[in-house]
């Protein structure tokens, strides 16, 4: 039995606001988990961990977008 590929219109369309929302949700969940786990003080988490998470997410997001553009062009 062959499995049919999903139709094109069923694939979600990711645009910039949706993509940023997904990235921010991942950061928020990670930050919430670290605060609830009490690994560090909340002040340390917000002043040191949050900025590094945002910078890392921005770098990875930019690399992902550029790779997607490369794949779309080839």
N, C-alpha and C positions, 0 to 999 in steps of 0.2 A: 504494500500500500504506500503510495507516494503522498507526502505531506506538501500541501500547497504553500507557496510563499505568501506572506501577508500582503494585502493590497496596499498600494502606495498611499491612499488617503487615510489609512489606519495608523500610519507611522506618525508619531507626534512631531510637530515642527518646533524646533528650538530656535528662538530668536534671542537677541541680546538681553532684554529684561528678564525673560524666563531663565536664561542661563545664569545671570547674576543672582537671581532669587534662589536658585538651586545651590550655588556656591555659598551664599550667605546663610542658607538653612544648614548646610553642613558645618560651617564655622560655628553657628549658634548652638547646634547640638553638641559639638565637641567641647565648646566652652562651658556649656551647662553641665556636661558630664564631669569635667575637671573641677568645677566649683563644687558640685555635689559630692564628689569623691574626697574632697578636702586634702588633695595632694599638697597644695600650697595655700597660702593665705589668699583671700579673694583679691586683695590689693595687688599682690604679686601676679596673680593670674591675669588681671585686667590690664596691668601696666607693662608686663613683659611677654606673656604668652599670646594674648589677643593680637597685638601688633605683628608679631612674627607669623601667626597663623594667617593674617590678612595679606601680608607681603608674600608669603609662600603661595597662597591661593592665587594671588594676582599673577605671579610668575608662571605657575602651572597653567592658569587659564590662558595667558598670552601664548604660551607654547602650544597648547591644544588648539587654539584658534588658528595659529600659523600652520600647524600640521594639517588641520582640516582644509585650509585653503590650498595647501600643496596637494593633498589627495584629490580635491575637487578639480584641480587643474590638470591632473594626469589621468 
